[in-house]
Amino acid sequence: MDRRTPGQRLDASQLGAELGKRATLVQFSSAFCQPCRATRRTLGEVAGMVDGVAHVEVDAESHLALVRELDITRTPTVLVLDAEGEVVRRASGQPRTVDVVAALAHAL
């Protein structure tokens, strides 16, 4: 998880869910994406381990305007947001737990 999208901010109204108090893991998924299921488990586990971190899954097909705005080109794509909703890290593909934890360090 290393690609940065500086300056972009997301909020609860755009994501359809509340942001975490300290950080938010945003996962863009699609219905038939096999790696999305594993990513959901990984991000859910990390969010459960770190106090104040939320995991929000966004159906890319239902949020096409946001997908275009953020230049999401494949699923899963994961964005790490800080407490203010600023994107601090971004990655495509199925992440490893260690990489998610490392990326969270940039948001906390």
C-alpha positions as CSV (number, residue, x, y, z in Angstrom):
1,M,0.0,0.0,0.0
2,D,2.0,2.9,-1.2
3,R,0.2,5.0,-3.8
4,R,-0.8,8.3,-2.3
5,T,-3.7,10.5,-3.3
6,P,-2.9,13.7,-1.5
7,G,-5.5,16.2,-0.6
8,Q,-8.5,14.0,-1.4
9,R,-11.0,13.8,1.5
10,L,-14.0,11.6,1.9
11,D,-16.8,11.8,4.4
12,A,-19.7,9.7,5.7
13,S,-22.2,11.0,3.2
14,Q,-20.0,9.9,0.3
15,L,-19.2,6.5,1.8
16,G,-22.6,5.7,3.3
17,A,-21.1,4.9,6.6
18,E,-19.4,6.7,9.5
19,L,-15.6,7.1,9.5
20,G,-13.5,5.7,12.3
21,K,-12.4,8.0,15.1
22,R,-8.7,7.5,14.3
23,A,-8.7,6.0,10.8
24,T,-10.8,4.3,8.2
25,L,-10.1,1.5,5.8
26,V,-12.2,2.0,2.7
27,Q,-12.6,-1.0,0.3
28,F,-14.0,-0.7,-3.1
29,S,-15.4,-4.0,-4.2
30,S,-17.6,-5.6,-6.9
31,A,-20.0,-8.5,-6.7
32,F,-18.0,-11.1,-8.5
33,C,-14.5,-10.2,-7.2
34,Q,-12.9,-13.2,-5.5
35,P,-10.0,-11.2,-3.9
36,C,-12.6,-8.8,-2.5
37,R,-13.8,-11.4,-0.1
38,A,-10.4,-12.1,1.3
39,T,-9.7,-8.3,1.5
40,R,-12.9,-7.9,3.5
41,R,-11.7,-10.5,6.0
42,T,-8.3,-8.9,6.3
43,L,-9.5,-5.3,6.7
44,G,-12.2,-6.4,9.1
45,E,-9.6,-8.2,11.3
46,V,-7.2,-5.2,11.3
47,A,-10.1,-2.8,12.1
48,G,-11.0,-5.2,15.0
49,M,-7.5,-5.1,16.3
50,V,-6.9,-1.4,16.3
51,D,-9.1,0.8,18.5
52,G,-10.8,3.7,16.6
53,V,-10.3,2.1,13.1
54,A,-13.4,1.4,10.9
55,H,-13.7,-0.7,7.8
56,V,-16.1,0.5,5.2
57,E,-16.9,-1.5,2.1
58,V,-18.2,0.4,-1.0
59,D,-19.9,-1.4,-3.9
60,A,-18.1,0.1,-6.9
61,E,-20.9,-0.6,-9.3
62,S,-23.4,1.4,-7.1
63,H,-21.1,4.3,-6.6
64,L,-19.8,5.0,-10.1
65,A,-19.5,8.8,-9.6
66,L,-17.2,8.3,-6.6
67,V,-15.3,5.6,-8.4
68,R,-14.6,8.0,-11.3
69,E,-13.7,10.8,-9.0
70,L,-11.2,8.7,-7.2
71,D,-9.9,7.0,-10.3
72,I,-10.7,3.5,-9.1
73,T,-9.8,1.2,-12.0
74,R,-10.0,-2.2,-10.3
75,T,-11.4,-4.1,-7.3
76,P,-10.4,-4.4,-4.7
77,T,-8.9,-1.0,-4.2
78,V,-8.2,0.0,-0.6
79,L,-7.9,3.6,0.7
80,V,-6.6,4.4,4.1
81,L,-8.1,7.6,5.5
82,D,-6.9,9.6,8.5
83,A,-9.2,10.9,11.3
84,E,-10.3,13.8,9.1
85,G,-11.1,11.6,6.1
86,E,-8.0,12.5,4.1
87,V,-6.6,9.7,1.8
88,V,-3.1,8.9,3.1
89,R,-2.5,5.6,1.3
90,R,-4.0,3.7,-1.6
91,A,-3.5,0.2,-3.1
92,S,-5.1,-2.1,-5.6
93,G,-5.3,-5.8,-5.3
94,Q,-5.6,-8.1,-2.2
95,P,-3.4,-6.6,0.6
96,R,-1.5,-8.5,3.2
97,T,-2.3,-7.9,6.8
98,V,1.2,-6.6,7.5
99,D,0.9,-4.0,4.7
100,V,-2.5,-2.8,6.0
101,V,-1.0,-2.4,9.5
102,A,2.0,-0.5,8.1
103,A,-0.3,1.8,6.0
104,L,-2.4,2.5,9.1
105,A,0.7,3.9,10.7
106,H,0.5,6.8,8.3
107,A,-3.0,7.6,9.3
108,L,-2.8,7.3,13.1
